[in-house]
Amino acid sequence: MTKYVFIYHAPTPPADTAPPSPDQMEAVMGEWNVWAERVGEGMIDFGTPLAHGTKVTPQGTASSTNDVVGYSIIEASDIDAALALAEGHPHLKMPGGCEIEVHEAQPIPGM
């Protein structure tokens, strides 16, 4: 089995956007839990939301302007199987044009 990293992208919401209600959050997390059950034993790391990123370069640091908002790590037999798990993913139902990047985790030689 190969590990795949799902990187979740979402646009930055306007500053005046109201946070979701507890009922809305419970419904969203219910969808995520259904997805996790579909992944089953292939779920390596459910992941977590991400915020307030800092970009590090040889010149120093700056606030990240990237729209990365979370990640998950799964195992699948191949990229097609990993992409099939992205189909119907709850993140894709979020407003604003949310996306998922799927990357194959490459083994590090000698480790």
C-alpha positions in Angstrom: 0.0 0.0 0.0 1.1 3.5 -0.8 0.5 6.6 1.4 -1.3 9.6 -0.1 -1.6 13.1 1.3 -4.8 14.9 0.7 -4.2 18.6 0.9 -7.4 20.6 1.4 -7.7 24.1 -0.2 -10.4 26.6 0.5 -10.7 30.3 -0.3 -10.2 32.7 2.6 -13.7 33.7 3.8 -14.5 37.4 4.1 -13.7 38.9 7.5 -17.4 39.4 8.3 -18.4 35.8 7.7 -20.2 34.3 10.6 -18.7 31.1 12.1 -20.8 28.0 11.6 -23.3 27.1 14.3 -22.7 24.1 16.6 -25.5 22.3 14.7 -23.8 23.1 11.3 -20.4 21.9 12.7 -21.9 18.7 14.0 -23.5 18.0 10.5 -20.2 18.7 8.7 -18.2 16.5 11.1 -20.8 13.8 10.6 -20.0 13.8 6.9 -16.3 13.7 7.5 -16.8 10.7 9.8 -18.8 8.9 7.1 -15.9 9.6 4.7 -13.4 8.3 7.3 -15.4 5.1 7.7 -15.3 4.7 3.9 -11.5 5.0 4.0 -11.5 2.4 6.8 -8.1 0.9 7.8 -6.5 3.0 5.1 -6.8 6.1 7.3 -3.3 6.8 8.6 -3.9 10.3 9.9 -7.3 11.9 9.8 -5.5 15.3 9.8 -6.6 18.6 11.3 -7.6 22.0 10.1 -4.8 24.4 9.5 -4.7 28.2 9.8 -2.3 31.2 10.1 0.5 29.7 8.0 4.0 31.2 7.9 6.1 30.9 4.8 9.8 30.2 5.5 12.3 31.2 2.7 16.1 31.7 2.7 15.3 35.4 3.1 13.2 35.0 6.2 9.5 34.5 7.1 6.2 36.0 5.9 2.6 35.2 6.3 1.5 32.5 4.0 -0.9 33.5 1.3 -1.6 29.9 0.4 -5.1 28.6 0.8 -4.2 25.3 2.5 -6.7 24.6 5.2 -6.0 21.0 6.2 -4.7 17.6 5.3 -5.3 13.9 5.7 -3.0 10.9 5.1 -4.4 7.7 3.7 -3.1 4.4 2.3 -4.4 3.1 -1.0 -3.4 0.5 -3.5 -2.7 3.1 -6.2 -3.4 6.6 -7.2 -6.7 5.6 -8.8 -7.9 4.1 -5.5 -6.8 7.3 -3.7 -8.6 9.5 -6.2 -11.8 7.3 -5.9 -11.7 8.1 -2.1 -11.7 11.8 -3.0 -14.9 11.5 -5.0 -17.8 12.8 -3.0 -15.5 14.0 -0.2 -17.3 16.4 2.2 -14.6 19.1 1.7 -15.7 19.4 -2.0 -19.2 20.3 -0.8 -18.1 23.4 1.1 -18.9 26.7 -0.5 -16.4 28.8 -2.4 -14.8 26.4 -4.7 -12.9 24.1 -2.3 -10.4 21.7 -3.8 -8.3 18.7 -2.8 -4.8 17.9 -4.0 -3.8 14.3 -3.8 0.0 13.6 -3.6 1.8 10.3 -3.4 4.1 10.2 -0.4 7.5 9.1 -1.7 9.8 6.9 0.4 13.0 8.4 1.7 16.0 6.3 0.7 17.7 4.7 3.7 14.9 5.5 6.1 
